[in-house]
Structure formats: C-alpha cells, structure tokens
Amino acid sequence: MKSLAVCVIICVLSSFCFAQTSGVVSNAQSKNGSLLILTDYTCFKYSDNIDLAFTEIYYSFYRSQLYFRPDTLGYNAWVDVYIEIISETGELIDSSSWRMTNWTATIAESKIPNYLINDIITAKLKPGKYSFTIKIADVYSEVSGEKKIEFSVPSYSYTELELSQLELIYSISNPDTGPFNKAGKKLIPNTRAIYSHDDNIVYFYAEAYNFDSTRSTYTIDIRIYDGNGNLYKNIPSETQPISSKSAVILNGFNIASFKVGMYKLAVGIHSSGKSVIREKYFEITPGQLEWEIAREKQELVDFPEADKITSDDEAKNFRNQILYLATRDELKQYDKLPLNGKSEFAKAFWKRRDPTPETAINEYKIKHYARFRFANEAYSTFKAADDSKKNGWRSDRGRVYIVYGEPSDEENNPSSLEAKPWLQWNYDNIEGGIYFVFIDETGFGNYRLVHSSAQSEPKDYNWEERLIPSSIGR
C-alpha cells in the first residue's frame, strides 16, 4: 500500500475551506466545549489487477470554532491535525500529523455561522474493517476535538458488474488546484449528509465497473425512501451509452418539495441482465427562511397579542410588552384606540421597526420577544406557574435586559459583612462602552438599578455608599 502520509501531504497543503450553509447550527462547539468534527468516507475500485480499494475519507469542522489572531493582512488561526487508521485486528495501518492555517480578512468573517473547513485524506486499503481517528487542536485556544468512525472497505470484483459506494456532494464547480477535483469537476463532499431547501439539489457521485463491452447501454435508476422505509420518490430510469468498462455517475435530484426529515437514497445500475444497488442516508432540514419563520412562530407562541389583539386583557398585555420600546406619543395614541384599532396599531408598530421589511419575518420583533420572555423567566421576584403572572419584565434588570439585551459580561458580588450583594452589567458595544449597577438593598433578591453610565439612565455617583448595610435607607 502507498504510504498514507504521502497521500495526506498531497491533500492538505491547500488548507482548503468552503462555505456550507445548509441547515442551522445553533452552537459550533459541542456541549462539552470541544471542537466538533464531521467525517464521511467513500470506497472506489482501485485496479483490475490489485485487490485494493481507493478510499477517500472526508473531514470538516466549523471555522467559527477557531480562535483567530490578527496578522499583517487580517486574521489567522492554526490547528494541529493528527490522524490514524487501524485495522480490525488492531494493527496500525498508518498515521500522520500536520499543522494547517486558515486566514480571514476580518474577525466578523471568521464568525460566519455554518462555514465549514473541508479536507480529504486518501488511502489504498485491502478489503476489511477499519477505524479512522482524527484529532484537531486549535493552537491558540488549545481547545481540541476528536472523532472516530468505523468503516468497511468492500471487495470489488474484477469481472462482475459493480457500483462503488455513494458520495454525497454539496457543490459542483470547475476544477482548480485543490484536492477535490474528480471527473473533471471540483466536488465538495457533504460530510454532514444534511441538505436544506435552500440547497435545492442533492448531488451524488459514484463509479460503475466491469461493463460488458458487447452491450451498448446501461440504465440508472434513483429511488428515495422516507424515514419509515416507504418509497417517497421514484426518479425515471436513464439510459446511458457504454463507452468503456467503467463509467462515472454524477447526478442529482431536486428536493424543493421534500418534507423535512430523514431519507435513504438508493442508486441502481442495470446491464446484461445484472443489477447492483448502493444506498446512502441523508437529511432534509428547513431552509433559512423556513427556519426563521418557525423561530418567529416559536418566539411568539406565548404572545398572541403581538399580531392580533382580541380582548381587553390582550390589549393590556401588549401595552406592557411594548412599554420600554414605544414613545410617549405612541402610548397616548394606543390608549385612545378601540380594540380593533389597537390590533391595527400593533401591526403598524412592528412594521415601522422591521429592519428588513422585504423579508417574511421581523427580526426586531423576534429579538424583543425573546428578551421579554427571558426577562420574565429570569428576573421575576416570585414563582408562578402561569406565565402571564410573572413580573420579571417589571424589574430593573428585566427592563435593562429588554432594552439593551444580554450584557457583554457580568460582575457578581455576593453579600458580605461589609456590603450588600450587588451586580454590574457591562455592555462593550453600546455608546462606546456602558455599565449598569444593581444593588439588592432588601436582601430578598430584588436588585434595583442605582447607577449607570448610559445616557438617559439613573445616575448616582456615590452609589458605593449604598452598599454599606448601615447606610441603606438613609
């Protein structure tokens, strides 16, 4: 077998990266704080004379997980990569390690969600079972991750009709000097096996072998099964000419009308009365707009009055919800309106504040109600089973959170013999940097805002005197 280390050097010198944005990732890192690594593999026939399979192992990780430092041209991150392949009997087939870099022009570019850094490792392996382990460590942050997969290398016949394993493709473009060129195209593998409705097409790559040269054509059929194993879509068979003993199959199908869920792709080739079928699982997720609409619906599920006011209680609730956002004139106008007028007011109120009125969602409204819900949950002064009775939005911390959002950091100072408990919330990106000081003057967890450096907020430059137990209440 050709040294794996040689293959690795060929594949990784490009430090290739490519943006995949299908699906939604809420957090690029796994729950334990380690780097999240994605992997997949495909085996192809290597030769008619050698009992080996050409194995491609794909791996990727989210760029937003990395720590970037400034350099003379922009920002860069470095990672150390270690890989090894072990046989079923525990024999180390080969291993290798290297350092690779990624560069961005701005720090904001480095944080783009769902941007995957992709790479490929190749090896020629005998039929059998193997394990592949990859470890990646961020050089600057020292955060690392590890992924291990078990895979089987098939034995391909020299004479019988054969079809390679299926490789899911994320995108197809013109070839370049990178490691992903194949069949005259640059094929970016989809290591997540996830597509969204924004992607439109699911592409796949395979190779067929050992055609009967006395035959002029072969046929390909594509079937997709749903998560319950039922036939979901049957794509009509295609007839292709046989020009040599092998052929490349690069195909795809439209998923615009597919429901969200898991699917199984089954690709079959038929020639000389013989058939071979290979299968691959993939997932369909909502597109970005679908996800945003669903998110808006979820955020507003407890606030029906946000869109339509049908009762006096809903009218009162809506006024409370916008109290910190509306101007005095808007509140006066709202109070004078009848019930149906208040409902129209609500629609116009959010429309005026929509940062992207050309889209189907209102990001401002989504953000506000997410803050409002959190303030009610986190800062209520009593427990209540009924959400409508929670009063966290009325508290000083609730108001600040609703208006300014989550602080950049919080300084928590518990009670002591010398001082009452107090908090400081810092906002680094508002008005050049502002802070809020809250004191629990009663000792019952009701933190009151006593001082802030923000414009139009309370000022008490001697607030530290209020921390002294004997001075409270003077």
C-alpha positions, -999 to 999 in steps of 0.1 A, spaced: 0 0 0 12 35 -8 22 54 24 -8 72 39 15 100 50 23 108 13 -14 110 5 -20 133 34 7 157 24 -8 159 -11 -43 166 2 -38 191 30 -12 216 17 -41 236 2 -57 241 36 -89 243 16 -120 258 30 -155 262 17 -188 276 30 -216 251 35 -247 269 49 -274 243 46 -292 236 79 -288 257 110 -262 252 137 -270 269 170 -236 263 185 -205 254 166 -189 237 195 -202 205 211 -217 206 246 -185 197 263 -167 226 247 -146 205 223 -142 211 186 -170 195 166 -156 174 137 -176 159 109 -165 129 88 -176 106 60 -159 82 36 -163 65 2 -145 35 -13 -138 31 -50 -123 2 -70 -86 8 -74 -74 -16 -101 -83 -47 -122 -51 -63 -111 -47 -54 -74 -71 -63 -46 -73 -29 -31 -99 -1 -28 -91 35 -32 -106 51 0 -114 87 4 -120 100 40 -135 135 42 -135 156 73 -147 191 81 -151 214 111 -167 248 116 -144 278 112 -163 298 139 -149 273 165 -114 286 159 -96 314 177 -82 340 152 -54 364 159 -45 395 139 -16 394 115 -2 419 90 -30 413 65 -60 402 85 -66 374 110 -53 338 111 -60 306 131 -38 275 133 -48 239 140 -28 208 146 -42 177 130 -35 140 138 -50 110 120 -46 73 122 -61 42 105 -62 9 124 -73 -25 111 -99 -47 127 -71 -67 144 -56 -36 160 -28 -31 135 -17 5 129 -20 9 91 -6 44 91 -7 77 109 2 113 102 1 147 117 5 183 104 -3 219 111 -27 239 89 -38 275 88 -69 295 79 -70 332 71 -98 357 71 -98 394 62 -119 404 92 -128 389 126 -165 391 116 -157 369 86 -142 343 109 -175 340 128 -198 334 99 -222 306 110 -220 271 93 -188 279 74 -170 246 71 -133 240 66 -131 208 44 -103 184 37 -97 150 23 -74 120 31 -68 92 7 -55 56 12 -54 23 -7 -67 -3 16 -74 -41 14 -110 -52 19 -119 -54 56 -130 -34 86 -111 -4 99 -113 25 123 -103 61 115 -95 86 142 -89 123 137 -78 147 164 -78 185 158 -64 211 183 -67 249 180 -32 261 185 -42 295 200 -71 285 223 -58 249 230 -94 237 225 -94 203 208 -118 177 194 -117 140 184 -138 119 160 -136 82 154 -155 62 128 -157 26 119 -158 17 82 -157 -13 59 -137 -15 27 -156 -37 2 -140 -63 -22 -147 -53 -58 -150 -80 -84 -127 -79 -114 -154 -93 -137 -189 -88 -123 -210 -56 -126 -200 -34 -97 -210 0 -83 -189 20 -59 -202 34 -26 -221 67 -30 -205 100 -21 -229 128 -12 -218 161 -29 -225 196 -15 -215 215 -46 -201 211 -81 -179 237 -98 -150 240 -122 -117 222 -112 -89 240 -96 -55 230 -80 -71 217 -48 -77 182 -36 -114 179 -45 -111 175 -83 -127 144 -98 -142 135 -131 -132 169 -145 -151 188 -117 -144 201 -82 -167 181 -60 -171 193 -24 -183 164 -2 -212 168 22 -197 154 55 -229 163 74 -252 144 50 -276 173 56 -293 195 29 -317 223 33 -344 235 10 -321 264 2 -297 239 -15 -324 227 -39 -304 198 -53 -289 167 -37 -259 157 -57 -241 123 -55 -211 107 -71 -204 70 -79 -184 48 -102 -196 18 -122 -172 -10 -131 -169 -41 -153 -195 -33 -181 -199 -60 -208 -183 -44 -238 -207 -63 -261 -235 -42 -247 -242 -7 -259 -261 8 -230 -268 5 -193 -296 21 -172 -295 40 -139 -325 43 -116 -328 65 -85 -352 59 -57 -357 78 -24 -372 63 7 -386 81 37 -376 75 73 -402 48 76 -388 29 46 -416 38 23 -409 48 -13 -410 86 -14 -399 94 -49 -391 73 -79 -370 91 -105 -375 77 -140 -346 55 -153 -320 69 -175 -302 50 -203 -266 57 -208 -241 45 -235 -213 21 -226 -181 35 -240 -156 16 -217 -155 -9 -189 -163 17 -163 -183 49 -160 -186 79 -137 -221 87 -123 -225 123 -113 -262 130 -108 -287 148 -86 -324 154 -78 -345 184 -67 -356 185 -31 -377 217 -31 -409 197 -25 -394 172 0 -407 173 36 -382 178 64 -368 145 77 -345 116 71 -343 98 37 -325 69 21 -310 73 -14 -309 41 -34 -290 42 -68 -291 11 -91 -273 3 -123 -286 -24 -147 -267 -41 -176 -266 -75 -192 -294 -87 -170 -275 -79 -138 -281 -52 -112 -262 -35 -84 -277 -11 -58 -259 11 -33 -276 32 -6 -268 63 14 -288 82 41 -293 119 42 -314 145 59 -335 174 47 -338 205 70 -358 237 66 -342 265 46 -331 297 63 -363 315 56 -384 285 68 -362 283 99 -366 320 106 -404 318 102 -406 288 125 -384 306 150 -407 337 149 -437 315 154 -420 298 184 -409 330 200 -445 344 197 -464 313 207 -470 327 242 -477 362 229 -508 360 206 -514 397 211 -482 405 193 -501 401 160 -537 403 168 -555 419 198 -589 404 205 -596 412 242 -590 438 268 -566 415 286 -546 411 254 -546 449 249 -532 453 284 -506 426 278 -495 442 246 -491 476 262 -469 461 289 -448 443 262 -440 475 243 -438 498 273 -400 502 271 -400 505 233 -428 528 224 -426 566 226 -449 586 248 -469 597 218 -473 561 206 -486 551 241 -510 580 242 -523 571 207 -526 535 217 -546 542 249 -572 562 229 -579 535 203 -608 510 204 -600 473 205 -598 468 167 -578 500 164 -553 486 190 -549 455 168 -541 476 138 -517 497 159 -498 465 169 -492 456 132 -481 491 123 -459 493 154 -438 463 144 -438 472 107 -422 505 115 -394 488 134 -388 459 109 -351 462 98 -358 441 67 -394 448 55 -388 429 23 -385 396 41 -413 374 56 -400 379 92 -395 408 116 -361 403 132 -367 432 156 -399 416 169 -383 382 173 -354 397 193 -377 417 215 -400 388 225 -370 366 231 -357 392 255 -391 397 271 -396 360 277 -361 357 292 -366 387 315 -399 372 328 -383 339 335 -350 351 350 -360 382 370 -394 375 384 -394 381 422 -418 351 428 -425 317 412 -456 315 391 -470 286 371 -489 310 349 -465 329 326 -489 358 325 -484 364 362 -446 365 360 -434 401 366 -397 399 356 -403 424 329 -412 450 355 -379 446 374 -349 469 368 -328 440 355 -357 429 333 -361 464 318 -324 468 311 -323 433 296 -353 440 273 -339 474 262 -302 466 259 -300 428 256 -276 404 272 -246 421 287 -211 415 274 -201 403 309 -215 404 345 -197 411 377 -214 393 406 -206 405 441 -224 384 468 -233 397 502 -207 401 529 -204 417 563 -192 449 547 -216 452 518 -249 442 503 -250 420 473 -246 439 440 -242 433 403 -226 452 374 -236 446 338 -211 457 312 -220 464 276 -189 469 255 -205 477 222 -231 503 232 -223 541 234 -186 532 234 -190 510 265 -215 514 293 -224 497 326 -253 493 350 -250 488 388 -278 469 406 -280 465 444 -301 441 464 -309 465 491 -335 444 509 -317 410 508 -346 393 490 -331 391 455 -348 423 442 -319 441 426 -325 477 419 -307 498 394 -289 525 413 -264 539 387 -255 536 350 -231 553 327 -256 550 298 -274 581 286 -309 587 299 -304 562 328 -303 568 365 -271 584 379 -258 581 415 -221 587 415 -220 579 452 -237 545 448 -210 527 466 -221 543 499 -254 524 495 -236 491 497 -228 497 534 -255 480 554 -258 508 579 -262 534 552 -291 518 534 -323 536 539 -308 569 549 
